[in-house]
Amino acid sequence: MPREITAFSNPLVKRIRNLREKRHRREEGLFLAEGLRILTEAEEAGHLPRWIFHTREMRDHPLVRRLTAACEADGGEAIETNVDILHKLSGKDNPQTVLGVYAEFDTALDRIDRNASDIWIVAQSLRDPGNLGTILRTGDAVGAGGLILIDDCVDPFSVEAVRASMGALFTQRIARAAWTDFVPWLRSGPGQLVALSLRTEAYYREPCYAAPTFILVGNEARGLPADYEDECDVRVKLPMRGKADSLNAAVATAVMAYEVLGQRL
């Protein structure tokens, strides 16, 4: 049975609210996910929350009942609360009526099985959580194995990134590594590293991509460092027929990922 919490001063409310900050997420090894759809997709992917918060109005919703039962059976706890508490936890003016607290995933590079998929996405110094979440959604859509975050990227477990991923955070393997660790790992097995770059005359539909293909996208403002591009097996660009010289990082990644998928099909 869920226990009821309606006081802002409750220690658990304070603890969970702090997870909106990166420092506390790292200390706790926990993160927030909002919305019945995302929590349901997490369950289907094998991830159950440590705590699930829901409003009284959602108590008898069949999916909430299922999630609550699964959470409690796994040793977690269900909390019945109100919209004001959920607002305090999520920071949104119109919060979702269901919120989950999850353990962060292992993001070690050596846990990646490159043979699990023939498409992987690699992002270097990505700074925007919306872009990160959208890239995760793209990876899920094309059947990518996951997302490898290189150097100083935005936290994939931030509230904004989780929200933007629309559940794809739970279906995609995520790894974090420095470039100096990633390159030896990549070269230790099969894999073609393909950079989205302006330093090339080759358009993205010209090469034949080898499996597994690692699509490398750079920082939103600066792109990829020149020495990173030089390490790549292939550099390609997208045709730009207007005045803009580049696309949004997440959009460019999606275009590239679907080209690789199209060649596989």
Beta strands, then each sheet from edge to edge (+ up, - down):
strand 1: 3-4
strand 2: 30-34
strand 3: 51-55
strand 4: 77-81
strand 5: 98-103
strand 6: 119-124
strand 7: 146-150
strand 8: 173-177
strand 9: 192-196
strand 10: 213-217
strand 11: 234-236
sheet 1: 1+ 4+ 3+ 5- 2+
sheet 2: 8+ 7+ 6+ 10+ 9+ 11+
end
